[in-house]
Amino acid sequence: MPNFKHVFIVILACLSSTLAFGQKKLPQVLHLKVTGDIDPRSNRYISLGLEKANEKNIDYVILELDTYGGALTDADEIRTTILNYDRPIYAFINKDAASAGALISIACDSIYMSTGSSIGAATVVTGEGQAAPDKYQSYMRSIMRSTAEAKGRNPEIAEAMVDEEIRLDSLIKNGKVLTFSVSEAIEYGFCEAEVEDISDLMLRSDIYAYDINLFELNWSERIIAIFLNPAVSGVLILLILGGLYFELQSPGFGFPIIASIVAALLYFTPYYLNGLAENWEIIIFFVGILLIALEVFVIPGFGLPGILGLIFTIGSLALVMINNDGLNFDYIEPPLLNNAIITSLVGFLGALFLIILLGTRLTKTSFFNQFTLTSVQDSSTGYTSSFYNKSLIGSTGIVESIMRPSGRIMIDNTLYDAYTRGEYLEKGEKVKVIAAEGTSLKVQKTVL
């Protein structure tokens, strides 16, 4: 049996379109759809969608939501973006708008809900599902309240969606945060109407003829969204650190450093474009790399520069994943901070695993041989090497270049490559040759 309500809508829309033809352009509607966690990806999606709505002079925006919540910082940014948008935005709750989803819905000009939907339960929780510390709850209460006030909704009800201590007569039970069904949301002014779909929503808004388009990310934005995934970030961290290590083992410009550079670009660029990676966070990453290189090539042993280099490098990789304000982490929920740290550490440990267990095997593969020289030039095949004469043992000379512990010495106006037993000698110090091994002289400090 046909649904006469929808038939009526179609007929009315056709009549309206006919009357409007030749007179004026139909109202333009942009449909945004978020059906997952509120995170940097959904934040960027909504931001880009509203930018396009501005560019195209869109008349109405419909934000379809089905989410259990997500990052408070991203939800707050989305809320602010919606509040600053100067054309109507309708929230269409297609099943769930919990926590961050409730905040975003309340920021919209009108709220419509499908049958069986709910809105509320906006308590900030930890990764274990427990209520987060009060500073997070306090912040969430304040923005829920101010958002409701800005849109003419009851701020106490919005606040009760966060705080179970708030008592609103018989509206909610003790010890329970507020969650509205469709009928309850309508009764208390947090929903305009129950609708079946978007066409029903537009009819309820007295808009009978319109052009609607679903906003979708282009291919480049989809790629950016993929690289904002923490799992992908962990793999990129592994490639960055692993590539750096293998490059430091074989100085030059080869495959490891190319892999590391590409991985770094793929890691930092999406977070930078999404506003998470700040300039100073990227700078400390390169400072960390410089400190590690300084430790390897200039300063002997493994000391403070190397330790600071690791801290700066791994710390930078973690910081770009969270929406901190400088060194202020007050409103970064514990789960987000923990996930960023864990992802960075997992990437670091993965790189360490790759270095220890796979490093030696990699050098024996035919793929690795394409990028490195593996042939040996030994005496059995006709190659020779210049060895110093044993008669130099016992000779004395002067250090010509700083020895750390290798360098060059001058004996009877002739320069020789030399090394110590681990000592570090300054230029001008006196040394004595104690052995002639291979292509270098072994020396020790002496007083002539």
Secondary structure, 3 states (H helix, E strand, C coil): CCCHHHHHHHHHHHHHHHHHCCCCCCCEEEEEEECCCECHHHHHHHHHHHHHHHHCCCCEEEEEEEECCECHHHHHHHHHHHHHCCCCEEEEEEEEEECHHHHHHHHCCEEEEECCCEEECCCCECCCCCECCHHHHHHHHHHHHHHHHHCCCCHHHHHHCCCCCCCCCCCCCCCCCCEEEHHHHHHCCCCCEEECCHHHHHHHCCCCCCEEEECCCCHHHHHHHHHCCHHHHHHHHHHHHHHHHHHHHCCCCCHHHHHHHHHHHHHHHHHHHCCCCCHHHHHHHHHHHHHHHHHHHCCCCCCHHHHHHHHHHHHHHHHCCCCCECCECCCCCHHHHHHHHHHHHHHHHHHHHHHHHHHHHHCCCHHHHCCCCCCCCCHHHCCCCCCCCHHHCCCEEEECCCECCEEEEEECCEEEEEECCCCCECCCCEEEEEEEECCEEEEEECCC
